[in-house]
Amino acid sequence: MHEGPSPAQPENIAVRVRFPMSDGDGVVSRLYVEANPGFDPSSGNPFIRLTLTARGGCDQGTEGSLGARLDMGREWIARRSAEVTYKTMHQY
């Protein structure tokens, strides 16, 4: 007899999605969106941790390239976080 959870019933689920970020000339970076389960250590209540990370390079030797990529990452994170969350999630 098998003890513990059934292999067909996961204990938890995590999600990872990658979005290509384009500057108009092609893909220059990627936005990673991850949702991972967790538990509050003080209360034991479950929660979902949402992490958005923009990753990519910049044009070597091009003045302003790093700042432009950082601005693009910030813009994508702000836009996608609004798209993948509910307004009530921003109250905390």
N, CA, C and O of each residue as an XYZ file, in Angstrom:
368
protein
N       0.846     -1.186      0.000
C       0.000      0.000      0.000
C       0.888      1.244      0.000
O       1.865      1.332      0.743
N       0.524      2.193     -0.846
C       1.290      3.440     -0.962
C       0.830      4.416      0.112
O      -0.368      4.648      0.277
N       1.792      4.991      0.847
C       1.456      5.991      1.857
C       1.869      7.370      1.353
O       2.775      7.491      0.528
N       1.215      8.387      1.843
C       1.524      9.754      1.441
C       0.657     10.187      0.276
O      -0.266      9.478     -0.126
N       0.964     11.366     -0.265
C       0.155     11.879     -1.370
C       0.252     10.986     -2.604
O       1.284     10.373     -2.876
N      -0.827     10.937     -3.321
C      -0.858     10.185     -4.571
C       0.069     10.855     -5.576
O       0.142     12.084     -5.604
N       0.774     10.099     -6.395
C       1.621     10.722     -7.413
C       0.836     11.619     -8.368
O       1.423     12.485     -9.018
N      -0.466     11.429     -8.462
C      -1.286     12.243     -9.356
C      -1.712     13.559     -8.707
O      -2.298     14.409     -9.378
N      -1.429     13.745     -7.413
C      -1.848     14.955     -6.700
C      -0.615     15.688     -6.176
O      -0.031     15.267     -5.178
N      -0.212     16.771     -6.828
C       0.987     17.484     -6.379
C       0.759     18.164     -5.035
O      -0.366     18.525     -4.689
N       1.835     18.332     -4.291
C       1.772     19.042     -3.017
C       1.614     20.543     -3.234
O       0.870     21.206     -2.511
N       2.317     21.075     -4.232
C       2.171     22.479     -4.601
C       2.600     22.642     -6.056
O       3.111     21.710     -6.677
N       2.384     23.830     -6.580
C       2.693     24.112     -7.972
C       3.418     25.453     -8.043
O       3.034     26.407     -7.366
N       4.456     25.524     -8.856
C       5.155     26.776     -9.124
C       5.043     27.051    -10.619
O       4.958     26.129    -11.430
N       5.046     28.336    -10.970
C       4.897     28.728    -12.370
C       6.050     29.659    -12.745
O       6.416     30.549    -11.978
N       6.616     29.442    -13.933
C       7.658     30.329    -14.455
C       7.336     30.633    -15.912
O       7.139     29.722    -16.716
N       7.282     31.930    -16.248
C       6.956     32.370    -17.602
C       8.041     33.352    -18.046
O       8.514     34.160    -17.246
N       8.430     33.284    -19.305
C       9.450     34.182    -19.841
C       8.865     34.942    -21.021
O       8.318     34.344    -21.947
N       8.986     36.273    -20.980
C       8.498     37.141    -22.051
C       9.692     37.789    -22.757
O      10.561     38.351    -22.091
N       9.753     37.723    -24.088
C      10.821     38.441    -24.792
C      10.541     39.941    -24.758
O       9.401     40.368    -24.942
N      11.575     40.734    -24.524
C      11.458     42.192    -24.499
C      12.144     42.746    -25.737
O      13.322     42.477    -25.974
N      11.417     43.510    -26.514
C      11.952     44.047    -27.771
C      12.075     45.557    -27.683
O      11.262     46.230    -27.049
N      13.098     46.072    -28.327
C      13.268     47.532    -28.415
C      12.844     48.057    -29.781
O      13.136     49.202    -30.127
N      12.163     47.230    -30.551
C      11.747     47.610    -31.890
C      12.651     47.027    -32.966
O      12.222     46.829    -34.103
N      13.904     46.751    -32.606
C      14.859     46.174    -33.555
C      15.061     44.684    -33.322
O      15.839     44.048    -34.034
N      14.382     44.125    -32.347
C      14.535     42.707    -32.029
C      14.539     42.483    -30.529
O      14.449     43.431    -29.749
N      14.643     41.229    -30.132
C      14.646     40.865    -28.713
C      15.987     41.254    -28.105
O      17.040     40.833    -28.584
N      15.942     42.053    -27.055
C      17.163     42.516    -26.402
C      17.272     42.038    -24.963
O      18.363     42.025    -24.392
N      16.164     41.650    -24.382
C      16.129     41.217    -22.986
C      14.941     40.283    -22.807
O      14.184     40.026    -23.744
N      14.796     39.787    -21.598
C      13.645     38.942    -21.275
C      13.125     39.309    -19.895
O      13.885     39.688    -19.004
N      11.816     39.187    -19.740
C      11.173     39.384    -18.446
C      10.763     38.017    -17.923
O      10.052     37.276    -18.602
N      11.206     37.685    -16.731
C      10.873     36.420    -16.082
C       9.842     36.687    -14.997
O      10.040     37.549    -14.140
N       8.743     35.945    -15.035
C       7.690     36.055    -14.023
C       7.582     34.692    -13.356
O       7.331     33.686    -14.021
N       7.772     34.661    -12.040
C       7.702     33.412    -11.285
C       6.686     33.546    -10.154
O       6.620     34.577     -9.486
N       5.901     32.501     -9.950
C       4.954     32.424     -8.833
C       5.298     31.156     -8.056
O       5.219     30.048     -8.586
N       5.681     31.335     -6.798
C       6.086     30.211     -5.960
C       5.295     30.208     -4.658
O       5.059     31.266     -4.075
N       4.886     29.035     -4.199
C       4.156     28.948     -2.941
C       5.090     29.127     -1.746
O       6.281     28.822     -1.812
N       4.526     29.621     -0.672
C       5.282     29.772      0.564
C       4.348     29.811      1.748
O       3.127     29.784      1.594
N       4.933     29.877      2.946
C       4.166     29.973      4.184
C       4.752     31.079      5.036
O       5.971     31.196      5.159
N       3.879     31.896      5.629
C       4.308     32.941      6.549
C       4.840     32.265      7.810
O       4.108     31.506      8.445
N       6.101     32.519      8.193
C       6.667     31.821      9.344
C       5.980     32.149     10.669
O       5.962     31.312     11.571
N       5.421     33.338     10.802
C       4.786     33.693     12.081
C       3.373     33.148     12.218
O       2.958     32.769     13.313
N       2.621     33.106     11.102
C       1.229     32.657     11.190
C       1.009     31.273     10.593
O       0.035     30.596     10.923
N       1.919     30.852      9.710
C       1.728     29.581      9.022
C       0.779     29.674      7.844
O       0.495     28.667      7.196
N       0.278     30.885      7.556
C      -0.652     31.066      6.439
C       0.076     30.905      5.103
O       1.203     31.375      4.949
N      -0.561     30.247      4.147
C       0.060     30.104      2.829
C      -0.024     31.411      2.041
O      -0.929     32.220      2.247
N       0.928     31.600      1.143
C       0.899     32.747      0.248
C       1.581     32.358     -1.051
O       2.200     31.298     -1.149
N       1.461     33.218     -2.040
C       2.156     33.027     -3.310
C       3.105     34.202     -3.493
O       2.683     35.359     -3.474
N       4.385     33.902     -3.671
C       5.387     34.949     -3.903
C       5.526     35.138     -5.404
O       5.849     34.203     -6.136
N       5.278     36.363     -5.851
C       5.384     36.704     -7.263
C       6.679     37.485     -7.457
O       6.889     38.514     -6.815
N       7.549     36.996     -8.342
C       8.827     37.642     -8.607
C       8.913     37.985    -10.087
O       8.727     37.118    -10.940
N       9.195     39.238    -10.390
C       9.391     39.683    -11.760
C      10.827     40.183    -11.894
O      11.271     41.033    -11.122
N      11.549     39.650    -12.881
C      12.950     40.006    -13.084
C      13.185     40.286    -14.564
O      12.854     39.464    -15.419
N      13.754     41.441    -14.860
C      14.146     41.765    -16.237
C      15.635     41.476    -16.365
O      16.441     41.955    -15.567
N      15.994     40.684    -17.383
C      17.395     40.324    -17.608
C      17.757     40.562    -19.064
O      16.983     40.274    -19.976
N      18.945     41.090    -19.253
C      19.418     41.281    -20.616
C      20.701     42.070    -20.622
O      21.124     42.599    -19.594
N      21.307     42.147    -21.759
C      22.550     42.883    -21.899
C      22.311     44.277    -22.419
O      21.176     44.704    -22.634
N      23.399     44.966    -22.614
C      23.318     46.284    -23.225
C      24.380     46.353    -24.310
O      25.315     45.554    -24.335
N      24.225     47.303    -25.191
C      25.183     47.459    -26.284
C      26.500     47.983    -25.723
O      26.548     49.067    -25.141
N      27.555     47.218    -25.899
C      28.878     47.624    -25.427
C      29.320     48.891    -26.154
O      29.231     48.983    -27.378
N      29.787     49.848    -25.395
C      30.340     51.055    -25.989
C      29.323     52.080    -26.452
O      29.697     53.131    -26.974
N      28.035     51.791    -26.269
C      27.009     52.742    -26.678
C      26.599     53.569    -25.464
O      26.095     53.031    -24.478
N      26.816     54.863    -25.542
C      26.503     55.731    -24.410
C      25.003     55.722    -24.127
O      24.191     55.869    -25.040
N      24.646     55.549    -22.869
C      23.251     55.546    -22.461
C      22.566     54.196    -22.585
O      21.401     54.062    -22.212
N      23.271     53.190    -23.103
C      22.668     51.884    -23.336
C      22.223     51.219    -22.032
O      21.122     50.674    -21.960
N      23.073     51.260    -21.005
C      22.732     50.621    -19.734
C      21.505     51.280    -19.111
O      20.591     50.594    -18.653
N      21.489     52.607    -19.095
C      20.341     53.324    -18.537
C      19.063     53.031    -19.292
O      17.999     52.883    -18.691
N      19.165     52.947    -20.623
C      17.990     52.645    -21.449
C      17.456     51.254    -21.142
O      16.242     51.065    -21.068
N      18.347     50.268    -20.960
C      17.917     48.899    -20.648
C      17.298     48.825    -19.261
O      16.309     48.120    -19.064
N      17.867     49.544    -18.295
C      17.286     49.572    -16.944
C      15.896     50.200    -16.972
O      14.974     49.707    -16.322
N      15.747     51.284    -17.723
C      14.434     51.921    -17.859
C      13.437     50.969    -18.514
O      12.283     50.895    -18.091
N      13.875     50.237    -19.546
C      13.002     49.284    -20.224
C      12.568     48.179    -19.254
O      11.396     47.804    -19.221
N      13.507     47.666    -18.473
C      13.184     46.624    -17.497
C      12.175     47.111    -16.471
O      11.223     46.403    -16.140
N      12.386     48.319    -15.970
C      11.445     48.900    -14.994
C      10.054     49.046    -15.590
O       9.055     48.730    -14.943
N       9.993     49.526    -16.828
C       8.701     49.705    -17.504
C       7.986     48.360    -17.685
O       6.791     48.251    -17.411
N       8.706     47.353    -18.140
C       8.105     46.034    -18.357
C       7.639     45.416    -17.040
O       6.562     44.823    -16.983
N       8.432     45.548    -15.993
C       8.039     44.994    -14.696
C       6.771     45.678    -14.198
O       5.847     45.007    -13.738
N       6.716     47.000    -14.284
C       5.534     47.735    -13.823
C       4.294     47.345    -14.619
O       3.229     47.114    -14.045
N       4.432     47.273    -15.940
C       3.290     46.946    -16.792
C       2.807     45.512    -16.551
O       1.611     45.280    -16.373
N       3.727     44.562    -16.547
C       3.336     43.153    -16.369
C       2.804     42.883    -14.966
O       1.871     42.095    -14.808
N       3.374     43.519    -13.945
C       2.861     43.273    -12.593
C       1.414     43.733    -12.489
O       0.612     43.100    -11.802
N       1.073     44.825    -13.162
C      -0.314     45.288    -13.169
C      -1.209     44.316    -13.935
O      -2.375     44.132    -13.585
N      -0.659     43.691    -14.986
C      -1.455     42.764    -15.795
C      -1.683     41.411    -15.128
O      -2.718     40.784    -15.356
N      -0.747     40.952    -14.315
C      -0.848     39.597    -13.753
C      -1.335     39.579    -12.306
O      -1.365     38.518    -11.683
N      -1.714     40.732    -11.763
C      -2.203     40.781    -10.382
C      -3.550     41.510    -10.322
O      -3.939     42.220    -11.249
N      -4.244     41.311     -9.201
C      -5.488     42.025     -8.927
C      -5.172     43.274     -8.107
O      -4.174     43.306     -7.387
N      -6.008     44.295     -8.212
C      -5.792     45.537     -7.458
C      -5.729     45.277     -5.964
O      -4.969     45.935     -5.254
N      -6.520     44.323     -5.474
C      -6.516     44.039     -4.031
C      -5.176     43.505     -3.555
O      -4.859     43.603     -2.369
N      -4.392     42.947     -4.450
C      -3.081     42.410     -4.078
C      -2.067     43.528     -3.802
O      -1.019     43.271     -3.209
N      -2.357     44.740     -4.216
C      -1.435     45.860     -4.042
C      -1.705     46.623     -2.738
O      -1.060     47.642     -2.488
N      -2.624     46.164     -1.918
C      -2.984     46.871     -0.701
C      -2.022     46.593      0.453
O      -2.058     47.297      1.462
N      -1.178     45.601      0.324
C      -0.313     45.215      1.446
C       1.087     45.689      1.280
O       1.929     45.441      2.143
